[in-house]
Amino acid sequence: MSTEVFSTIRRKLPTLSLDSAVVATVLILAGLALFDAPQFPVSAKFMAVQFGHVLPFLMLAVGLAAYAKASSADRLIARAFSGHIAIMILMAALLGGLSPFCSCGVIPLIAALLSMGVPLPAVMAFWLSSPLMDPSMFVLTLGTLGSTFALAKTVAAIGVGLMGGFAMLALGFTSLLANPLKPGIGDGGCGAASVRSTKPIHWSFWEDSERRTVFASELARNFIFLGKWLAIAFLLESLMLAYVPGEWISQFLGGGGFTGTALAALVGIPAYLNGYAALPLMSGLVDAGMDPGAAMAFLIAGGVSSIPAAIAVFALVRLPVFAAYLLLAFIGAVISGMLFTLVI
């Protein structure tokens, strides 16, 4: 790659100097080193390991987005998601309920889909359902909370996705949700530039120097942007695991009915540990008498919108979309918990 290409990429990359995510990460690690030295290597290792787990998904997503941009295939992909929005929402929710993405791992894919102009209702359906269930999560839920809970959570994952997708479709008239991504992150939205573009598609983009430059700059820009926010998200998750004991969570949970279920969903958003760590905690609380519906609400709300995931989402989308994402996760969790209580 020529010097001119590297120079072009460097001009387009987001600067890391005084970047809020980078500064916050450095300050948190420095604070740990000064005030809790034993926790410093634990948190640093946790951040690195979790980032390594999500790295394949991150590279796949940013690579796909960069390839689509460089080849102009984003126009074709976006148009493939046009029309029959109800079918798109249904398929997105079903696919999300079976996909192996966690709440943070799904963020790069969401960024790629939105930047290609995929309609927000379909993306939201996948977004909400994907972190809640996958084959390994189903097996672990089966082993800790039983077959009834595992099957109900699978149905809830798809149901929450459908609810969120159709809710966004109903709200499609408002201009607040017209352009989901923050400025500079992409041209996402139902009226995306990728849909309007008439540029020819060049699948072998590497044969053109200008398209190679676009690919490299898009790849680096998206990787740096998403990578820095995912890193601080995992760092904060490590702090929650270290400083938020499960006993504290249990003090706020246990009651049934609408109030207990809603409180469990509300507590689940900030206090959620991770999909696998939360299962034995909920199993112990249910055995101790916690209402199963409240446990379901906690797992649904935290699985979609835990603080680490919410931080990554906040960096990605505009405030109205972020607020809708949190509200839909909360409503979906409460409905799932109430229905589960009625069924069992």
VOZA-260180 format. One record per residue (C-alpha): residue number from 1; residue in three letters; chain; y negated, z, x. Coordinates in Angstrom, 3 decimals. Each point is the difference from the previous one (the first is absolute). Example, Ala and Ser with C-alpha at 12.3 -4.5 7.8 and 13.67 -1.06 7.14 Angstrom:
+-----+------+-------+----------+----------+----------+
|  nr | rest | kette |       yy |       zz |       xx |
+-----+------+-------+----------+----------+----------+
|   1 |  ALA |     A |    4.500 |    7.800 |   12.300 |
|   2 |  SER |     A |   -3.440 |   -0.660 |    1.370 |
+-----+------+-------+----------+----------+----------+
***
This chain:
+-----+------+-------+----------+----------+----------+
|  nr | rest | kette |       yy |       zz |       xx |
+-----+------+-------+----------+----------+----------+
|   1 |  MET |     A |    0.000 |    0.000 |    0.000 |
|   2 |  SER |     A |   -3.376 |   -1.004 |    1.438 |
|   3 |  THR |     A |   -2.857 |    2.260 |    1.037 |
|   4 |  GLU |     A |   -2.038 |   -1.379 |   -2.900 |
|   5 |  VAL |     A |    2.687 |    1.082 |   -2.468 |
|   6 |  PHE |     A |    0.063 |    3.534 |    1.417 |
|   7 |  SER |     A |   -3.786 |    0.120 |   -0.142 |
|   8 |  THR |     A |    0.033 |   -1.037 |   -3.648 |
|   9 |  ILE |     A |    2.627 |    2.620 |   -0.841 |
|  10 |  ARG |     A |   -1.944 |    2.725 |    1.796 |
|  11 |  ARG |     A |   -3.138 |   -0.770 |   -2.030 |
|  12 |  LYS |     A |    1.938 |    0.209 |   -3.266 |
|  13 |  LEU |     A |    1.920 |    3.187 |    0.700 |
|  14 |  PRO |     A |   -1.263 |    3.257 |   -1.519 |
|  15 |  THR |     A |   -1.483 |    2.234 |    2.655 |
|  16 |  LEU |     A |    1.827 |    3.226 |    0.748 |
|  17 |  SER |     A |   -3.019 |    1.719 |    1.541 |
|  18 |  LEU |     A |   -1.219 |    2.860 |   -2.199 |
|  19 |  ASP |     A |    2.396 |   -1.156 |   -2.704 |
|  20 |  SER |     A |    0.431 |    2.800 |   -2.545 |
|  21 |  ALA |     A |    3.816 |   -0.172 |   -0.074 |
|  22 |  VAL |     A |    0.311 |   -0.068 |    3.785 |
|  23 |  VAL |     A |   -2.568 |    2.779 |    0.486 |
|  24 |  ALA |     A |    1.714 |    2.170 |   -2.621 |
|  25 |  THR |     A |    3.400 |   -0.525 |    1.631 |
|  26 |  VAL |     A |   -1.328 |    0.916 |    3.431 |
|  27 |  LEU |     A |   -1.831 |    3.065 |   -1.323 |
|  28 |  ILE |     A |    3.067 |    1.266 |   -1.878 |
|  29 |  LEU |     A |    2.239 |   -0.417 |    3.037 |
|  30 |  ALA |     A |   -2.629 |    1.653 |    2.210 |
|  31 |  GLY |     A |   -0.283 |    2.881 |   -2.455 |
|  32 |  LEU |     A |    3.753 |    0.486 |    0.042 |
|  33 |  ALA |     A |    0.063 |   -0.042 |    3.789 |
|  34 |  LEU |     A |   -2.705 |    2.659 |    0.132 |
|  35 |  PHE |     A |    0.937 |    2.297 |   -2.886 |
|  36 |  ASP |     A |    3.709 |   -0.559 |   -0.622 |
|  37 |  ALA |     A |    1.522 |   -1.437 |    3.165 |
|  38 |  PRO |     A |    3.650 |    0.279 |   -1.162 |
|  39 |  GLN |     A |   -0.786 |   -2.118 |   -3.065 |
|  40 |  PHE |     A |   -1.682 |   -2.753 |    2.030 |
|  41 |  PRO |     A |    3.185 |   -1.672 |    1.324 |
|  42 |  VAL |     A |    1.728 |    0.511 |   -3.361 |
|  43 |  SER |     A |   -2.758 |   -1.793 |   -1.907 |
|  44 |  ALA |     A |   -0.403 |   -2.697 |    2.639 |
|  45 |  LYS |     A |    3.740 |   -0.701 |   -0.052 |
|  46 |  PHE |     A |    0.103 |    0.017 |   -3.803 |
|  47 |  MET |     A |   -2.871 |   -2.491 |   -0.155 |
|  48 |  ALA |     A |    1.663 |   -2.281 |    2.551 |
|  49 |  VAL |     A |    3.438 |    0.156 |   -1.623 |
|  50 |  GLN |     A |   -1.310 |   -0.639 |   -3.512 |
|  51 |  PHE |     A |   -2.186 |   -2.836 |    1.237 |
|  52 |  GLY |     A |    3.055 |   -1.466 |    1.708 |
|  53 |  HIS |     A |    1.927 |    0.140 |   -3.265 |
|  54 |  VAL |     A |   -2.688 |   -1.902 |   -1.873 |
|  55 |  LEU |     A |   -0.786 |   -2.409 |    2.866 |
|  56 |  PRO |     A |    2.518 |   -2.697 |   -1.037 |
|  57 |  PHE |     A |   -1.503 |   -0.099 |   -3.491 |
|  58 |  LEU |     A |   -3.504 |    0.019 |    1.441 |
|  59 |  MET |     A |    0.731 |   -2.928 |    2.324 |
|  60 |  LEU |     A |    1.753 |   -1.930 |   -2.752 |
|  61 |  ALA |     A |   -2.918 |    0.455 |   -2.364 |
|  62 |  VAL |     A |   -2.802 |   -0.807 |    2.458 |
|  63 |  GLY |     A |    2.038 |   -2.876 |    1.432 |
|  64 |  LEU |     A |    0.515 |   -1.465 |   -3.449 |
|  65 |  ALA |     A |   -3.684 |    0.371 |   -0.830 |
|  66 |  ALA |     A |   -1.070 |   -1.583 |    3.296 |
|  67 |  TYR |     A |    2.462 |   -2.885 |   -0.384 |
|  68 |  ALA |     A |   -1.143 |   -0.632 |   -3.567 |
|  69 |  LYS |     A |   -3.624 |   -0.036 |    1.125 |
|  70 |  ALA |     A |    0.538 |   -2.207 |    3.029 |
|  71 |  SER |     A |    2.142 |   -2.547 |   -1.840 |
|  72 |  SER |     A |   -2.080 |    0.154 |   -3.218 |
|  73 |  ALA |     A |    3.200 |    0.986 |   -1.795 |
|  74 |  ASP |     A |   -1.871 |    2.925 |   -1.545 |
|  75 |  ARG |     A |   -1.295 |   -2.500 |   -2.556 |
|  76 |  LEU |     A |    3.565 |   -0.987 |   -0.903 |
|  77 |  ILE |     A |    1.253 |    3.606 |   -0.100 |
|  78 |  ALA |     A |   -2.909 |    1.121 |   -2.147 |
|  79 |  ARG |     A |    0.534 |   -2.839 |   -2.459 |
|  80 |  ALA |     A |    3.697 |    0.851 |   -0.211 |
|  81 |  PHE |     A |   -1.107 |    3.337 |   -1.459 |
|  82 |  SER |     A |   -2.273 |   -1.533 |   -2.599 |
|  83 |  GLY |     A |    0.892 |   -0.195 |   -3.685 |
|  84 |  HIS |     A |    2.617 |    1.958 |   -1.954 |
|  85 |  ILE |     A |   -1.543 |    3.262 |    1.088 |
|  86 |  ALA |     A |    2.284 |    2.096 |   -2.225 |
|  87 |  ILE |     A |    3.091 |   -1.435 |    1.712 |
|  88 |  MET |     A |   -1.640 |    0.585 |    3.391 |
|  89 |  ILE |     A |   -0.616 |    3.659 |   -0.827 |
|  90 |  LEU |     A |    3.574 |    0.470 |   -1.206 |
|  91 |  MET |     A |    1.506 |   -1.590 |    3.096 |
|  92 |  ALA |     A |   -2.353 |    1.893 |    2.319 |
|  93 |  ALA |     A |    0.968 |    3.343 |   -1.558 |
|  94 |  LEU |     A |    3.722 |   -0.803 |    0.205 |
|  95 |  LEU |     A |   -0.289 |   -1.197 |    3.589 |
|  96 |  GLY |     A |   -2.075 |    3.040 |    0.932 |
|  97 |  GLY |     A |    2.562 |    2.370 |   -1.465 |
|  98 |  LEU |     A |    2.643 |   -1.408 |    2.356 |
|  99 |  SER |     A |   -2.046 |   -0.669 |    3.133 |
| 100 |  PRO |     A |    0.360 |    2.211 |    3.110 |
| 101 |  PHE |     A |   -3.714 |    0.841 |    0.387 |
| 102 |  CYS |     A |   -1.531 |    3.471 |    0.189 |
| 103 |  SER |     A |   -3.511 |    0.743 |   -1.277 |
| 104 |  CYS |     A |   -1.515 |   -0.806 |    3.415 |
| 105 |  GLY |     A |    2.388 |   -2.806 |    0.893 |
| 106 |  VAL |     A |   -0.967 |   -1.962 |   -3.086 |
| 107 |  ILE |     A |   -3.717 |   -0.045 |    0.937 |
| 108 |  PRO |     A |    0.163 |   -2.920 |    2.493 |
| 109 |  LEU |     A |    1.865 |   -2.118 |   -2.529 |
| 110 |  ILE |     A |   -2.523 |    0.852 |   -2.696 |
| 111 |  ALA |     A |   -2.808 |   -1.049 |    2.335 |
| 112 |  ALA |     A |    1.724 |   -3.324 |    0.659 |
| 113 |  LEU |     A |    0.610 |   -0.699 |   -3.689 |
| 114 |  LEU |     A |   -3.558 |    0.851 |   -1.023 |
| 115 |  SER |     A |   -1.503 |   -2.056 |    2.825 |
| 116 |  MET |     A |    2.002 |   -2.997 |   -1.242 |
| 117 |  GLY |     A |   -1.522 |    0.367 |   -3.448 |
| 118 |  VAL |     A |    3.047 |    1.337 |   -1.833 |
| 119 |  PRO |     A |   -1.259 |    1.463 |   -3.312 |
| 120 |  LEU |     A |   -0.666 |    3.723 |    0.125 |
| 121 |  PRO |     A |    2.173 |    0.888 |   -3.056 |
| 122 |  ALA |     A |    3.133 |   -1.416 |    1.664 |
| 123 |  VAL |     A |   -0.872 |    1.619 |    3.331 |
| 124 |  MET |     A |   -0.645 |    3.346 |   -1.688 |
| 125 |  ALA |     A |    3.392 |   -0.141 |   -1.729 |
| 126 |  PHE |     A |    1.723 |   -0.469 |    3.355 |
| 127 |  TRP |     A |   -2.331 |    2.490 |    1.674 |
| 128 |  LEU |     A |    0.838 |    2.847 |   -2.373 |
| 129 |  SER |     A |    3.732 |   -0.568 |   -0.350 |
| 130 |  SER |     A |    0.909 |   -0.834 |    3.602 |
| 131 |  PRO |     A |   -0.427 |    3.426 |    1.686 |
| 132 |  LEU |     A |    1.969 |    1.854 |   -2.673 |
| 133 |  MET |     A |    3.516 |   -1.284 |    0.446 |
| 134 |  ASP |     A |    2.194 |   -1.938 |    2.403 |
| 135 |  PRO |     A |    3.750 |    0.033 |    0.688 |
| 136 |  SER |     A |   -0.106 |    2.831 |    2.544 |
| 137 |  MET |     A |   -2.360 |    2.063 |   -2.159 |
| 138 |  PHE |     A |    2.321 |   -0.482 |   -2.969 |
| 139 |  VAL |     A |    2.990 |    1.298 |    1.966 |
| 140 |  LEU |     A |   -1.920 |    3.032 |    1.280 |
| 141 |  THR |     A |   -1.374 |    0.775 |   -3.453 |
| 142 |  LEU |     A |    3.515 |   -0.294 |   -1.377 |
| 143 |  GLY |     A |    1.251 |    2.515 |    2.545 |
| 144 |  THR |     A |   -2.806 |    2.537 |   -0.399 |
| 145 |  LEU |     A |   -1.071 |   -0.197 |   -3.647 |
| 146 |  GLY |     A |    2.958 |   -1.689 |   -1.701 |
| 147 |  SER |     A |    0.771 |   -3.319 |   -1.651 |
| 148 |  THR |     A |   -2.148 |    0.600 |   -3.089 |
| 149 |  PHE |     A |   -3.104 |    0.661 |    2.092 |
| 150 |  ALA |     A |    0.714 |   -2.945 |    2.337 |
| 151 |  LEU |     A |    0.438 |   -2.471 |   -2.852 |
| 152 |  ALA |     A |   -3.033 |    1.352 |   -1.837 |
| 153 |  LYS |     A |   -2.177 |   -0.310 |    3.100 |
| 154 |  THR |     A |    1.130 |   -3.609 |    0.431 |
| 155 |  VAL |     A |   -0.969 |   -0.785 |   -3.581 |
| 156 |  ALA |     A |   -3.272 |    1.892 |    0.504 |
| 157 |  ALA |     A |   -0.807 |   -2.053 |    3.100 |
| 158 |  ILE |     A |    0.279 |   -3.233 |   -1.939 |
| 159 |  GLY |     A |   -1.763 |    1.486 |   -3.020 |
| 160 |  VAL |     A |   -2.964 |    1.253 |    2.020 |
| 161 |  GLY |     A |   -0.313 |   -3.437 |    1.595 |
| 162 |  LEU |     A |    0.004 |   -1.706 |   -3.392 |
| 163 |  MET |     A |   -2.536 |    2.479 |   -1.386 |
| 164 |  GLY |     A |   -2.322 |   -0.497 |    2.962 |
| 165 |  GLY |     A |    0.295 |   -3.777 |   -0.037 |
| 166 |  PHE |     A |   -0.737 |   -0.376 |   -3.700 |
| 167 |  ALA |     A |   -2.768 |    2.609 |    0.175 |
| 168 |  MET |     A |   -1.717 |   -2.044 |    2.709 |
| 169 |  LEU |     A |    0.532 |   -3.114 |   -2.093 |
| 170 |  ALA |     A |   -1.697 |    1.700 |   -2.960 |
| 171 |  LEU |     A |   -2.905 |    1.006 |    2.255 |
| 172 |  GLY |     A |   -0.314 |   -3.487 |    1.465 |
| 173 |  PHE |     A |   -3.169 |   -0.667 |   -1.961 |
| 174 |  THR |     A |   -2.044 |    2.392 |    2.148 |
| 175 |  SER |     A |   -1.770 |   -1.339 |    3.067 |
| 176 |  LEU |     A |    0.678 |    3.272 |    1.832 |
| 177 |  LEU |     A |    3.586 |   -1.124 |    0.650 |
| 178 |  ALA |     A |   -0.761 |   -3.672 |    0.682 |
| 179 |  ASN |     A |    0.113 |    0.247 |    3.804 |
| 180 |  PRO |     A |    2.493 |    2.700 |    1.036 |
| 181 |  LEU |     A |   -0.333 |   -0.127 |    3.786 |
| 182 |  LYS |     A |   -2.946 |    1.433 |    1.880 |
| 183 |  PRO |     A |   -2.400 |   -2.520 |    1.565 |
| 184 |  GLY |     A |    1.304 |   -1.475 |    3.227 |
| 185 |  ILE |     A |    3.652 |    0.803 |   -0.682 |
| 186 |  GLY |     A |    0.841 |   -3.104 |   -2.003 |
| 187 |  ASP |     A |   -0.968 |   -2.292 |   -2.824 |
| 188 |  GLY |     A |    2.401 |    1.643 |   -2.412 |
| 189 |  GLY |     A |   -0.291 |   -0.009 |   -3.737 |
| 190 |  CYS |     A |    0.854 |   -2.339 |   -2.831 |
| 191 |  GLY |     A |   -2.866 |   -2.259 |    1.026 |
| 192 |  ALA |     A |    0.865 |    0.015 |    3.679 |
| 193 |  ALA |     A |   -1.221 |   -2.693 |    2.358 |
| 194 |  SER |     A |    3.612 |   -0.819 |    0.788 |
| 195 |  VAL |     A |    0.493 |   -1.196 |   -3.566 |
| 196 |  ARG |     A |   -3.141 |   -2.116 |    0.022 |
| 197 |  SER |     A |    0.643 |   -1.525 |    3.420 |
| 198 |  THR |     A |    0.880 |   -3.692 |    0.213 |
| 199 |  LYS |     A |    0.911 |   -0.017 |    3.678 |
| 200 |  PRO |     A |    3.312 |   -1.719 |    0.757 |
| 201 |  ILE |     A |    2.944 |    2.174 |    0.962 |
| 202 |  HIS |     A |    1.215 |   -0.242 |    3.605 |
| 203 |  TRP |     A |    3.285 |    1.864 |    0.238 |
| 204 |  SER |     A |    0.143 |   -0.584 |    3.770 |
| 205 |  PHE |     A |   -3.379 |    1.608 |    0.591 |
| 206 |  TRP |     A |    0.729 |    0.518 |    3.713 |
| 207 |  GLU |     A |   -0.530 |   -3.710 |    0.560 |
| 208 |  ASP |     A |   -3.721 |    0.422 |   -0.693 |
| 209 |  SER |     A |   -2.137 |    2.085 |    2.376 |
| 210 |  GLU |     A |   -2.439 |    1.117 |   -2.695 |
| 211 |  ARG |     A |    2.835 |    1.194 |   -2.232 |
| 212 |  ARG |     A |    1.606 |    1.831 |    2.926 |
| 213 |  THR |     A |   -3.269 |    1.845 |    0.472 |
| 214 |  VAL |     A |   -0.107 |    0.921 |   -3.687 |
| 215 |  PHE |     A |    3.574 |    1.283 |    0.156 |
| 216 |  ALA |     A |   -0.568 |    2.140 |    3.083 |
| 217 |  SER |     A |   -3.291 |    1.462 |   -1.211 |
| 218 |  GLU |     A |    1.357 |    0.773 |   -3.479 |
| 219 |  LEU |     A |    3.142 |    1.580 |    1.455 |
| 220 |  ALA |     A |   -1.929 |    2.232 |    2.385 |
| 221 |  ARG |     A |   -2.748 |    0.901 |   -2.479 |
| 222 |  ASN |     A |    2.395 |    1.020 |   -2.775 |
| 223 |  PHE |     A |    2.332 |    1.857 |    2.369 |
| 224 |  ILE |     A |   -2.826 |    2.048 |    1.491 |
| 225 |  PHE |     A |   -1.552 |    0.786 |   -3.367 |
| 226 |  LEU |     A |    3.217 |    1.051 |   -1.726 |
| 227 |  GLY |     A |    1.516 |    1.569 |    3.105 |
| 228 |  LYS |     A |   -2.833 |    2.436 |    0.652 |
| 229 |  TRP |     A |   -0.033 |    1.235 |   -3.602 |
| 230 |  LEU |     A |    3.767 |    0.350 |   -0.183 |
| 231 |  ALA |     A |   -0.059 |    1.953 |    3.269 |
| 232 |  ILE |     A |   -2.454 |    2.588 |   -1.295 |
| 233 |  ALA |     A |    1.901 |    0.149 |   -3.298 |
| 234 |  PHE |     A |    3.202 |    0.953 |    1.821 |
| 235 |  LEU |     A |   -1.880 |    2.493 |    2.154 |
| 236 |  LEU |     A |   -1.342 |    1.737 |   -3.102 |
| 237 |  GLU |     A |    3.488 |    0.008 |   -1.503 |
| 238 |  SER |     A |    1.262 |    1.846 |    3.068 |
| 239 |  LEU |     A |   -2.716 |    2.628 |   -0.491 |
| 240 |  MET |     A |    1.002 |    0.462 |   -3.625 |
| 241 |  LEU |     A |    3.621 |    0.512 |    1.017 |
| 242 |  ALA |     A |   -1.115 |    2.563 |    2.584 |
| 243 |  TYR |     A |   -2.621 |    1.941 |   -1.930 |
| 244 |  VAL |     A |    0.896 |   -0.334 |   -3.692 |
| 245 |  PRO |     A |    3.153 |    2.095 |   -0.583 |
| 246 |  GLY |     A |    2.269 |   -0.964 |   -2.855 |
| 247 |  GLU |     A |   -0.419 |    3.526 |   -1.383 |
| 248 |  TRP |     A |   -3.650 |   -0.718 |   -0.701 |
| 249 |  ILE |     A |    0.942 |   -3.037 |   -2.031 |
| 250 |  SER |     A |    2.567 |    1.940 |   -1.992 |
| 251 |  GLN |     A |   -2.651 |    2.547 |   -1.012 |
| 252 |  PHE |     A |   -1.857 |   -2.686 |   -1.954 |
| 253 |  LEU |     A |    3.080 |   -1.525 |   -1.611 |
| 254 |  GLY |     A |    2.743 |    1.132 |   -2.298 |
| 255 |  GLY |     A |   -1.420 |   -0.173 |   -3.501 |
| 256 |  GLY |     A |    0.995 |   -2.584 |   -2.558 |
| 257 |  GLY |     A |   -1.851 |   -1.720 |   -2.819 |
| 258 |  PHE |     A |   -2.971 |   -2.302 |    0.381 |
| 259 |  THR |     A |   -2.057 |    2.497 |    2.024 |
| 260 |  GLY |     A |    2.789 |    0.744 |    2.484 |
| 261 |  THR |     A |    0.887 |   -3.675 |    0.369 |
| 262 |  ALA |     A |   -3.619 |   -1.055 |    0.481 |
| 263 |  LEU |     A |   -0.543 |    2.784 |    2.547 |
| 264 |  ALA |     A |    3.110 |   -1.079 |    1.897 |
| 265 |  ALA |     A |   -1.300 |   -3.576 |    0.131 |
| 266 |  LEU |     A |   -3.432 |    1.195 |    1.102 |
| 267 |  VAL |     A |    1.450 |    2.191 |    2.747 |
| 268 |  GLY |     A |    2.419 |   -2.727 |    1.027 |
| 269 |  ILE |     A |   -2.745 |   -2.384 |    1.105 |
| 270 |  PRO |     A |   -1.442 |    2.122 |    2.853 |
| 271 |  ALA |     A |    2.975 |    2.282 |    0.694 |
| 272 |  TYR |     A |    2.765 |   -2.607 |    0.143 |
| 273 |  LEU |     A |    1.901 |    0.106 |    3.290 |
| 274 |  ASN |     A |    1.970 |   -3.242 |    0.072 |
| 275 |  GLY |     A |    2.672 |   -1.569 |   -2.153 |
| 276 |  TYR |     A |    2.893 |    1.551 |    1.875 |
| 277 |  ALA |     A |   -1.499 |    3.427 |    0.755 |
| 278 |  ALA |     A |   -1.112 |    0.473 |   -3.607 |
| 279 |  LEU |     A |    3.499 |   -0.422 |   -1.448 |
| 280 |  PRO |     A |    1.561 |    3.227 |    1.319 |
| 281 |  LEU |     A |   -3.186 |    1.898 |   -0.895 |
| 282 |  MET |     A |    0.177 |   -1.231 |   -3.608 |
| 283 |  SER |     A |    3.741 |    0.642 |   -0.116 |
| 284 |  GLY |     A |   -0.543 |    3.626 |    1.004 |
| 285 |  LEU |     A |   -2.805 |    0.461 |   -2.518 |
| 286 |  VAL |     A |    2.033 |   -1.543 |   -2.834 |
| 287 |  ASP |     A |    2.922 |    2.270 |    0.868 |
| 288 |  ALA |     A |   -2.428 |    2.923 |   -0.135 |
| 289 |  GLY |     A |   -1.083 |   -0.935 |   -3.519 |
| 290 |  MET |     A |   -2.717 |   -2.599 |    0.429 |
| 291 |  ASP |     A |   -0.338 |   -2.401 |   -2.931 |
| 292 |  PRO |     A |    1.721 |   -3.308 |    0.972 |
| 293 |  GLY |     A |   -2.814 |   -1.979 |   -1.604 |
| 294 |  ALA |     A |   -2.531 |    1.706 |    2.264 |
| 295 |  ALA |     A |    2.203 |   -0.805 |    2.998 |
| 296 |  MET |     A |    0.104 |   -3.647 |   -1.062 |
| 297 |  ALA |     A |   -3.785 |   -0.084 |   -0.377 |
| 298 |  PHE |     A |   -0.451 |    1.517 |    3.470 |
| 299 |  LEU |     A |    2.275 |   -2.581 |    1.626 |
| 300 |  ILE |     A |   -1.561 |   -2.957 |   -1.825 |
| 301 |  ALA |     A |   -3.636 |    0.969 |    0.638 |
| 302 |  GLY |     A |    0.542 |    0.934 |    3.630 |
| 303 |  GLY |     A |    2.240 |   -2.983 |    0.707 |
| 304 |  VAL |     A |   -2.685 |   -2.470 |   -1.031 |
| 305 |  SER |     A |   -3.228 |    1.676 |    1.054 |
| 306 |  SER |     A |    0.530 |    2.705 |    2.603 |
| 307 |  ILE |     A |   -3.006 |    0.689 |    2.209 |
| 308 |  PRO |     A |    1.255 |   -2.103 |    2.955 |
| 309 |  ALA |     A |    0.561 |   -2.995 |   -2.293 |
| 310 |  ALA |     A |   -3.276 |    0.566 |   -1.829 |
| 311 |  ILE |     A |   -1.938 |   -0.063 |    3.273 |
| 312 |  ALA |     A |    1.496 |   -3.367 |    0.909 |
| 313 |  VAL |     A |   -0.732 |   -1.350 |   -3.482 |
| 314 |  PHE |     A |   -3.579 |    1.305 |    0.076 |
| 315 |  ALA |     A |   -0.615 |   -1.951 |    3.205 |
| 316 |  LEU |     A |    1.372 |   -3.146 |   -1.583 |
| 317 |  VAL |     A |   -1.366 |   -0.377 |   -3.537 |
| 318 |  ARG |     A |   -3.281 |    0.505 |   -1.806 |
| 319 |  LEU |     A |   -0.719 |    3.335 |   -1.671 |
| 320 |  PRO |     A |    0.712 |   -1.082 |   -3.628 |
| 321 |  VAL |     A |    3.428 |   -1.319 |    0.991 |
| 322 |  PHE |     A |    0.707 |    3.147 |    2.007 |
| 323 |  ALA |     A |   -0.953 |    2.171 |   -2.977 |
| 324 |  ALA |     A |    2.198 |   -2.079 |   -2.296 |
| 325 |  TYR |     A |    2.917 |    0.339 |    2.422 |
| 326 |  LEU |     A |   -0.279 |    3.815 |    0.048 |
| 327 |  LEU |     A |   -0.499 |    0.267 |   -3.760 |
| 328 |  LEU |     A |    2.963 |   -2.262 |   -0.794 |
| 329 |  ALA |     A |    2.228 |    1.929 |    2.403 |
| 330 |  PHE |     A |   -0.971 |    3.275 |   -1.683 |
| 331 |  ILE |     A |    0.418 |   -1.308 |   -3.556 |
| 332 |  GLY |     A |    3.300 |   -1.657 |    0.858 |
| 333 |  ALA |     A |    1.283 |    3.216 |    1.567 |
| 334 |  VAL |     A |   -0.920 |    2.118 |   -3.032 |
| 335 |  ILE |     A |    1.553 |   -2.471 |   -2.444 |
| 336 |  SER |     A |    3.163 |   -0.227 |    2.126 |
| 337 |  GLY |     A |    0.295 |    3.781 |    0.144 |
| 338 |  MET |     A |   -0.560 |    0.490 |   -3.730 |
| 339 |  LEU |     A |    2.496 |   -2.714 |   -0.945 |
| 340 |  PHE |     A |    2.590 |    1.392 |    2.404 |
| 341 |  THR |     A |   -0.354 |    3.434 |   -1.610 |
| 342 |  LEU |     A |    0.509 |   -1.516 |   -3.453 |
| 343 |  VAL |     A |    3.037 |   -2.044 |    1.053 |
| 344 |  ILE |     A |    1.901 |    2.819 |    1.681 |
+-----+------+-------+----------+----------+----------+
***
